[in-house]
Amino acid sequence: MTIVELLREAQHFLEAYSSSPRLDAELLLATELDVDRSYLFSRPETPVSAAQQQNFLAALAARRQGAPLAYLLGYQGFWTLELEVGPGVLVPRPETELLIEQALLLPIKPDARVLDLGTGSGAIALALASERPAWQVDAVDVCAEALQFAARNRERYGCDNVQLVQSSWFDDLDATRYDLIVSNPPYIAEADPHLNGPGVASEPLLALCSGPDGLDAIRAIIRQARQFLRAGGYLLLEHGYDQADSIATLFTQSAFERLIQFSDLAGQPRLSGAQWPGGRDADHGIS
Ligand SMILES: C[S@@+](CC[C@H](N)C(=O)[O-])C[C@H]1O[C@@H](n2cnc3c(N)ncnc32)[C@H](O)[C@@H]1O
């Protein structure tokens, strides 16, 4: 079969199973043929070998069964980076770029020490480190498999200013004080039906869900962050659309100041931050 014939059949095959059947098919075929997507349009009559057709059909079948497209492609775009991902690590989401945008706007010093808790593929740590080469970023995850993806991604982008650490949140960190702590922690409630949804069901539960109300990880991070922040340092957390009020309460209970919230493009509050009191930077705090 030719490229154009395969794509037509593949689109039909995925129609009821993906919100972007044509795009999925094009990306999967381009990956199998090891060509740019534009090649598919410029050389539609090119015949595809039997072996490549077989691999492509296997990928389509996996997609139809709910495998995340990024797992099948082996990569996911995030910020300016293309990150290696696969089973065992969360696929970075576009909404997490809101955290990058806001972190880069904070008034922190040029040689800041930054901590990314639950780094997964390294998405947040590497995006920040590539934008701010003078920052020193510690990227923590409890999951060894995730850290292997992060290590390969760090290597790919030569981010020597990122150090990977295996630790459950702050447990194995030394007494370093950070100017900024960021995290996209697991925040889905254990019984949330979204956990069985397409794509998500293939991703590690450890990366997604956190106790009965989804707030266990966030509670632990807010409670302990104060011991790891410099005076005037910031904590910035991604969270679920309905968790902003609970998180504001947790920040206040832990004596954080200058609370802020940011909404995603759909207008949902998905990012909250606060400043640890004191320090010169407090006068230029987020507002
Ligand atoms: C929602 S994912 C975020 C991954 C990545 N930061 C991103 O935005 O794509 C949460 C991450 O937290 C990690 N994690 C879960 N529990 C942890 C713990 N106790 N200590 C450290 N990391 C943990 C998971 O392994 C996962 O990589």
The ligand as an SDF file (V2000), in Angstrom:
LIG
                    3D

 27 29  0  0  0  0  0  0  0  0999 V2000
    1.9280   14.6590   37.7630 C   0  0  0  0  0  0  0  0  0  0  0  0
    3.4940   13.8680   37.6090 S   0  0  0  0  0  0  0  0  0  0  0  0
    4.4710   15.2620   37.0590 C   0  0  0  0  0  0  0  0  0  0  0  0
    5.6340   14.9030   36.1770 C   0  0  0  0  0  0  0  0  0  0  0  0
    6.3300   16.1140   35.5540 C   0  0  0  0  0  0  0  0  0  0  0  0
    6.7420   17.0640   36.5450 N   0  0  0  0  0  0  0  0  0  0  0  0
    5.4070   16.7860   34.5560 C   0  0  0  0  0  0  0  0  0  0  0  0
    4.8740   17.8690   34.8530 O   0  0  0  0  0  0  0  0  0  0  0  0
    5.2050   16.2290   33.4700 O   0  0  0  0  0  0  0  0  0  0  0  0
    3.9610   13.6770   39.3000 C   0  0  0  0  0  0  0  0  0  0  0  0
    5.3250   13.0780   39.5300 C   0  0  0  0  0  0  0  0  0  0  0  0
    5.5090   12.9640   40.9430 O   0  0  0  0  0  0  0  0  0  0  0  0
    6.2160   11.7830   41.2180 C   0  0  0  0  0  0  0  0  0  0  0  0
    5.9630   11.3940   42.6110 N   0  0  0  0  0  0  0  0  0  0  0  0
    4.8840   10.7740   43.1460 C   0  0  0  0  0  0  0  0  0  0  0  0
    5.0380   10.6010   44.4660 N   0  0  0  0  0  0  0  0  0  0  0  0
    6.2500   11.1130   44.7780 C   0  0  0  0  0  0  0  0  0  0  0  0
    6.9720   11.2390   45.9930 C   0  0  0  0  0  0  0  0  0  0  0  0
    6.4900   10.7680   47.1540 N   0  0  0  0  0  0  0  0  0  0  0  0
    8.1710   11.8400   45.9640 N   0  0  0  0  0  0  0  0  0  0  0  0
    8.6840   12.3150   44.7950 C   0  0  0  0  0  0  0  0  0  0  0  0
    8.0370   12.2110   43.6010 N   0  0  0  0  0  0  0  0  0  0  0  0
    6.8350   11.6250   43.5970 C   0  0  0  0  0  0  0  0  0  0  0  0
    5.6970   10.7850   40.2090 C   0  0  0  0  0  0  0  0  0  0  0  0
    6.6070    9.7070   40.0380 O   0  0  0  0  0  0  0  0  0  0  0  0
    5.5550   11.6850   38.9700 C   0  0  0  0  0  0  0  0  0  0  0  0
    6.7100   11.6550   38.1790 O   0  0  0  0  0  0  0  0  0  0  0  0
  1  2  1  0
  2  3  1  0
  2 10  1  0
  3  4  1  0
  4  5  1  0
  5  6  1  0
  5  7  1  0
  7  8  2  0
  7  9  1  0
 10 11  1  0
 11 12  1  0
 11 26  1  0
 12 13  1  0
 13 14  1  0
 13 24  1  0
 14 15  1  0
 14 23  1  0
 15 16  2  0
 16 17  1  0
 17 18  1  0
 17 23  2  0
 18 19  1  0
 18 20  2  0
 20 21  1  0
 21 22  2  0
 22 23  1  0
 24 25  1  0
 24 26  1  0
 26 27  1  0
M  CHG  2   2   1   9  -1
M  END
$$$$
